[in-house]
Amino acid sequence: MLSTSRTLAVLSAAACTFVLATAPASAAGTALFLSKQGPGVESLIGLPKLATLNCEPASGSHPAYDDACAVLAKADGDFNRIEPLHRLCTLQYSPVNAAVHGTWRGRQIDWKATFPNDCATASQTDMVFAF
């Protein structure tokens, strides 16, 4: 019998595989799979929150794909170069692990970071992880 954490990991991997396999790549070769997980993420039974993001043209399951693509275009797809928003977040520590896998204009992207809470996750990524 699988432990709860191992079961969640297996389900997460299966969801990632399904989303990546079904996410349409745009003509420019931009198709990203975003996930966030941790105590600071409100989700069903601890499963990660997932979103797809395609740019040029913008589409996907991300609720603000136009804005997210504009932020990424400004940073040339480099999540470390995103200009953070200047907004206040609580000092509550409820960590969120954020990750991106896919391609940006044909270039492979594999990025991950841990933030102190979901507000900080959204703020530090200029709302790219606001889903």
Secondary structure, DSSP 8 states (H G I E B T S, - for coil): ---HHHHHHHHHHHHHHHHHHHS---TTS-EEEEEEESTTS--GGG--EEEEEETTTTBSS-TTHHHHHHHHHHTTT-GGG--------------EEEEEEEEETTEEEEEEEEESSHHHHHHHTTTTT--
